[in-house]
Amino acid sequence: MREHIESMLDTLKFGSITLVVQDGKIVQIEKNEKVRLQSNKIR
């Protein structure tokens, strides 16, 4: 479990990781990643 979370953290640039706990045990891990797009505008 710990290795899985660390692996997710290593690949995440912008976003969040949420642990869902029931009865004191982790039952779900959610990874939300944001992708930053570069603007093509010329200034």
C-alpha positions in Angstrom: 0.0 0.0 0.0 2.7 2.5 1.0 4.7 1.7 -2.2 1.6 2.3 -4.3 1.0 5.7 -2.7 4.7 6.7 -3.1 4.5 5.7 -6.8 1.5 7.9 -7.3 3.2 10.8 -5.6 6.3 10.4 -7.8 4.2 10.8 -11.0 2.0 13.7 -9.8 3.0 17.2 -10.8 -0.2 19.1 -10.0 -3.2 17.6 -8.2 -4.2 15.6 -5.1 -4.3 12.2 -3.7 -7.2 11.3 -1.4 -7.4 8.3 1.0 -10.8 7.0 1.8 -11.0 5.3 5.2 -13.7 3.0 6.6 -13.5 1.4 10.0 -9.9 2.7 10.4 -8.7 1.0 7.2 -7.8 2.5 3.8 -10.4 1.2 1.4 -9.8 3.5 -1.6 -7.2 5.8 -3.1 -8.2 8.6 -5.5 -5.8 10.5 -7.7 -6.9 13.8 -9.2 -4.4 15.3 -11.6 -4.4 18.7 -13.2 -2.8 19.3 -16.6 -1.5 22.8 -17.2 -1.8 23.8 -20.9 0.5 26.4 -22.4 -1.0 29.4 -24.0 -0.4 29.8 -27.8 -1.0 33.5 -27.7 1.7 35.9 -29.0 2.1 39.0 -26.9 
